[in-house]
């Protein structure tokens, strides 16, 4: 009789299969998106655990390769109408190749030099993607519009309001004592 080395593995695989079947059974896009986000974040946490937990490197650049794959996959889906699974694989291959090319020299560094190099990779990739024409200029307030190919601003500015702090209101309500001047002069205004 063969002994199972990881007795929890079949239970874990069954649990993952059940969770993956929930959006199919319920046909609920919201649940599907939430589960997708959850599994994506678990994958990212596992990747940072490998580089920081097992090797002891402090990495600020591992997310760059995730971003490269995501940008390429989204670009393929948006531009060519590629299916998600094909686009995900097509985005993962160049991301892995770039990770290997950058990782070989960077992983030879130790300590603060490695951390600084990964910050440099982060900033270089940010500058590249921001200025690379097929991806276009991206900022948190600019997203592609679904109605047309124009870029629409999603930032709606609320009307300008004057915000006063609780301290300002207390000072304004405090009566001025003898020789102390007005509340406005205590705040530095004439």
TORKOL-4160 file (C-alpha; in steps of 0.2 Angstrom, whole numbers, padded with zeros to 4 digits, m for minus):
190
<pt num="1" X="0000" Y="0000" Z="0000"/>
<pt num="2" X="0007" Y="0017" Z="m0005"/>
<pt num="3" X="0007" Y="0031" Z="0007"/>
<pt num="4" X="0001" Y="0048" Z="0002"/>
<pt num="5" X="0014" Y="0062" Z="0005"/>
<pt num="6" X="0002" Y="0076" Z="0005"/>
<pt num="7" X="m0015" Y="0070" Z="0012"/>
<pt num="8" X="m0022" Y="0087" Z="0010"/>
<pt num="9" X="m0019" Y="0089" Z="m0009"/>
<pt num="10" X="m0034" Y="0079" Z="m0015"/>
<pt num="11" X="m0045" Y="0089" Z="m0003"/>
<pt num="12" X="m0037" Y="0105" Z="m0009"/>
<pt num="13" X="m0039" Y="0101" Z="m0028"/>
<pt num="14" X="m0058" Y="0096" Z="m0024"/>
<pt num="15" X="m0060" Y="0113" Z="m0015"/>
<pt num="16" X="m0053" Y="0123" Z="m0030"/>
<pt num="17" X="m0063" Y="0113" Z="m0042"/>
<pt num="18" X="m0079" Y="0117" Z="m0032"/>
<pt num="19" X="m0075" Y="0136" Z="m0031"/>
<pt num="20" X="m0071" Y="0136" Z="m0050"/>
<pt num="21" X="m0088" Y="0128" Z="m0053"/>
<pt num="22" X="m0098" Y="0141" Z="m0044"/>
<pt num="23" X="m0098" Y="0154" Z="m0057"/>
<pt num="24" X="m0103" Y="0141" Z="m0070"/>
<pt num="25" X="m0117" Y="0135" Z="m0060"/>
<pt num="26" X="m0124" Y="0152" Z="m0054"/>
<pt num="27" X="m0120" Y="0160" Z="m0071"/>
<pt num="28" X="m0116" Y="0176" Z="m0061"/>
<pt num="29" X="m0103" Y="0188" Z="m0069"/>
<pt num="30" X="m0100" Y="0197" Z="m0052"/>
<pt num="31" X="m0095" Y="0181" Z="m0043"/>
<pt num="32" X="m0084" Y="0176" Z="m0058"/>
<pt num="33" X="m0075" Y="0192" Z="m0058"/>
<pt num="34" X="m0073" Y="0192" Z="m0039"/>
<pt num="35" X="m0066" Y="0174" Z="m0040"/>
<pt num="36" X="m0055" Y="0179" Z="m0054"/>
<pt num="37" X="m0048" Y="0193" Z="m0044"/>
<pt num="38" X="m0046" Y="0182" Z="m0029"/>
<pt num="39" X="m0036" Y="0169" Z="m0038"/>
<pt num="40" X="m0025" Y="0182" Z="m0047"/>
<pt num="41" X="m0021" Y="0190" Z="m0030"/>
<pt num="42" X="m0017" Y="0173" Z="m0023"/>
<pt num="43" X="m0005" Y="0170" Z="m0038"/>
<pt num="44" X="0004" Y="0187" Z="m0035"/>
<pt num="45" X="0006" Y="0183" Z="m0017"/>
<pt num="46" X="0013" Y="0167" Z="m0021"/>
<pt num="47" X="0026" Y="0175" Z="m0033"/>
<pt num="48" X="0031" Y="0188" Z="m0020"/>
<pt num="49" X="0033" Y="0173" Z="m0007"/>
<pt num="50" X="0045" Y="0164" Z="m0019"/>
<pt num="51" X="0056" Y="0179" Z="m0021"/>
<pt num="52" X="0055" Y="0187" Z="m0004"/>
<pt num="53" X="0051" Y="0172" Z="0007"/>
<pt num="54" X="0062" Y="0158" Z="0000"/>
<pt num="55" X="0076" Y="0168" Z="m0007"/>
<pt num="56" X="0077" Y="0183" Z="0005"/>
<pt num="57" X="0078" Y="0195" Z="m0009"/>
<pt num="58" X="0068" Y="0212" Z="m0007"/>
<pt num="59" X="0060" Y="0214" Z="m0024"/>
<pt num="60" X="0050" Y="0229" Z="m0030"/>
<pt num="61" X="0050" Y="0224" Z="m0048"/>
<pt num="62" X="0041" Y="0207" Z="m0049"/>
<pt num="63" X="0025" Y="0215" Z="m0053"/>
<pt num="64" X="0033" Y="0222" Z="m0069"/>
<pt num="65" X="0032" Y="0205" Z="m0077"/>
<pt num="66" X="0014" Y="0203" Z="m0072"/>
<pt num="67" X="0011" Y="0220" Z="m0080"/>
<pt num="68" X="0020" Y="0216" Z="m0096"/>
<pt num="69" X="0009" Y="0200" Z="m0098"/>
<pt num="70" X="m0007" Y="0209" Z="m0093"/>
<pt num="71" X="m0003" Y="0223" Z="m0105"/>
<pt num="72" X="0001" Y="0212" Z="m0120"/>
<pt num="73" X="m0014" Y="0201" Z="m0116"/>
<pt num="74" X="m0026" Y="0215" Z="m0115"/>
<pt num="75" X="m0019" Y="0223" Z="m0131"/>
<pt num="76" X="m0021" Y="0207" Z="m0141"/>
<pt num="77" X="m0039" Y="0205" Z="m0135"/>
<pt num="78" X="m0043" Y="0224" Z="m0138"/>
<pt num="79" X="m0035" Y="0225" Z="m0155"/>
<pt num="80" X="m0037" Y="0208" Z="m0163"/>
<pt num="81" X="m0052" Y="0201" Z="m0153"/>
<pt num="82" X="m0041" Y="0186" Z="m0147"/>
<pt num="83" X="m0049" Y="0174" Z="m0134"/>
<pt num="84" X="m0044" Y="0177" Z="m0116"/>
<pt num="85" X="m0035" Y="0161" Z="m0114"/>
<pt num="86" X="m0025" Y="0163" Z="m0130"/>
<pt num="87" X="m0021" Y="0181" Z="m0125"/>
<pt num="88" X="m0016" Y="0175" Z="m0108"/>
<pt num="89" X="m0003" Y="0163" Z="m0114"/>
<pt num="90" X="0003" Y="0175" Z="m0128"/>
<pt num="91" X="0006" Y="0188" Z="m0114"/>
<pt num="92" X="0014" Y="0176" Z="m0103"/>
<pt num="93" X="0027" Y="0170" Z="m0115"/>
<pt num="94" X="0035" Y="0187" Z="m0119"/>
<pt num="95" X="0034" Y="0192" Z="m0100"/>
<pt num="96" X="0043" Y="0176" Z="m0096"/>
<pt num="97" X="0057" Y="0179" Z="m0109"/>
<pt num="98" X="0059" Y="0197" Z="m0103"/>
<pt num="99" X="0060" Y="0191" Z="m0085"/>
<pt num="100" X="0074" Y="0179" Z="m0089"/>
<pt num="101" X="0083" Y="0192" Z="m0099"/>
<pt num="102" X="0082" Y="0205" Z="m0085"/>
<pt num="103" X="0083" Y="0192" Z="m0071"/>
<pt num="104" X="0100" Y="0184" Z="m0076"/>
<pt num="105" X="0110" Y="0200" Z="m0072"/>
<pt num="106" X="0099" Y="0207" Z="m0059"/>
<pt num="107" X="0099" Y="0191" Z="m0048"/>
<pt num="108" X="0118" Y="0192" Z="m0046"/>
<pt num="109" X="0116" Y="0208" Z="m0036"/>
<pt num="110" X="0114" Y="0207" Z="m0017"/>
<pt num="111" X="0105" Y="0217" Z="m0003"/>
<pt num="112" X="0101" Y="0235" Z="m0007"/>
<pt num="113" X="0109" Y="0235" Z="m0024"/>
<pt num="114" X="0096" Y="0221" Z="m0029"/>
<pt num="115" X="0082" Y="0232" Z="m0022"/>
<pt num="116" X="0087" Y="0248" Z="m0031"/>
<pt num="117" X="0089" Y="0238" Z="m0047"/>
<pt num="118" X="0071" Y="0232" Z="m0046"/>
<pt num="119" X="0065" Y="0249" Z="m0042"/>
<pt num="120" X="0075" Y="0255" Z="m0058"/>
<pt num="121" X="0066" Y="0241" Z="m0068"/>
<pt num="122" X="0049" Y="0247" Z="m0062"/>
<pt num="123" X="0052" Y="0265" Z="m0067"/>
<pt num="124" X="0060" Y="0261" Z="m0083"/>
<pt num="125" X="0045" Y="0250" Z="m0088"/>
<pt num="126" X="0033" Y="0263" Z="m0082"/>
<pt num="127" X="0041" Y="0276" Z="m0093"/>
<pt num="128" X="0041" Y="0263" Z="m0108"/>
<pt num="129" X="0023" Y="0259" Z="m0107"/>
<pt num="130" X="0018" Y="0277" Z="m0104"/>
<pt num="131" X="0026" Y="0282" Z="m0120"/>
<pt num="132" X="0024" Y="0266" Z="m0131"/>
<pt num="133" X="0012" Y="0271" Z="m0145"/>
<pt num="134" X="0002" Y="0255" Z="m0146"/>
<pt num="135" X="m0003" Y="0255" Z="m0128"/>
<pt num="136" X="m0005" Y="0274" Z="m0128"/>
<pt num="137" X="m0003" Y="0286" Z="m0114"/>
<pt num="138" X="m0012" Y="0279" Z="m0098"/>
<pt num="139" X="m0016" Y="0287" Z="m0082"/>
<pt num="140" X="m0028" Y="0284" Z="m0069"/>
<pt num="141" X="m0040" Y="0297" Z="m0076"/>
<pt num="142" X="m0039" Y="0291" Z="m0094"/>
<pt num="143" X="m0047" Y="0275" Z="m0100"/>
<pt num="144" X="m0052" Y="0269" Z="m0117"/>
<pt num="145" X="m0071" Y="0272" Z="m0121"/>
<pt num="146" X="m0081" Y="0257" Z="m0125"/>
<pt num="147" X="m0092" Y="0268" Z="m0137"/>
<pt num="148" X="m0078" Y="0274" Z="m0148"/>
<pt num="149" X="m0059" Y="0273" Z="m0150"/>
<pt num="150" X="m0057" Y="0290" Z="m0142"/>
<pt num="151" X="m0050" Y="0292" Z="m0124"/>
<pt num="152" X="m0063" Y="0298" Z="m0112"/>
<pt num="153" X="m0060" Y="0306" Z="m0095"/>
<pt num="154" X="m0067" Y="0297" Z="m0081"/>
<pt num="155" X="m0063" Y="0310" Z="m0069"/>
<pt num="156" X="m0078" Y="0320" Z="m0063"/>
<pt num="157" X="m0074" Y="0334" Z="m0053"/>
<pt num="158" X="m0085" Y="0339" Z="m0039"/>
<pt num="159" X="m0089" Y="0357" Z="m0036"/>
<pt num="160" X="m0076" Y="0366" Z="m0027"/>
<pt num="161" X="m0079" Y="0368" Z="m0008"/>
<pt num="162" X="m0070" Y="0376" Z="0006"/>
<pt num="163" X="m0066" Y="0363" Z="0019"/>
<pt num="164" X="m0062" Y="0369" Z="0036"/>
<pt num="165" X="m0055" Y="0358" Z="0050"/>
<pt num="166" X="m0063" Y="0356" Z="0067"/>
<pt num="167" X="m0049" Y="0366" Z="0074"/>
<pt num="168" X="m0053" Y="0381" Z="0063"/>
<pt num="169" X="m0071" Y="0380" Z="0069"/>
<pt num="170" X="m0066" Y="0379" Z="0087"/>
<pt num="171" X="m0054" Y="0394" Z="0085"/>
<pt num="172" X="m0067" Y="0404" Z="0076"/>
<pt num="173" X="m0080" Y="0401" Z="0090"/>
<pt num="174" X="m0068" Y="0404" Z="0104"/>
<pt num="175" X="m0071" Y="0422" Z="0111"/>
<pt num="176" X="m0055" Y="0432" Z="0111"/>
<pt num="177" X="m0048" Y="0435" Z="0128"/>
<pt num="178" X="m0041" Y="0452" Z="0134"/>
<pt num="179" X="m0025" Y="0455" Z="0125"/>
<pt num="180" X="m0026" Y="0440" Z="0114"/>
<pt num="181" X="m0033" Y="0448" Z="0098"/>
<pt num="182" X="m0046" Y="0440" Z="0087"/>
<pt num="183" X="m0047" Y="0422" Z="0082"/>
<pt num="184" X="m0042" Y="0426" Z="0064"/>
<pt num="185" X="m0026" Y="0434" Z="0070"/>
<pt num="186" X="m0022" Y="0419" Z="0081"/>
<pt num="187" X="m0022" Y="0409" Z="0065"/>
<pt num="188" X="m0010" Y="0420" Z="0057"/>
<pt num="189" X="m0022" Y="0431" Z="0047"/>
<pt num="190" X="m0024" Y="0450" Z="0050"/>
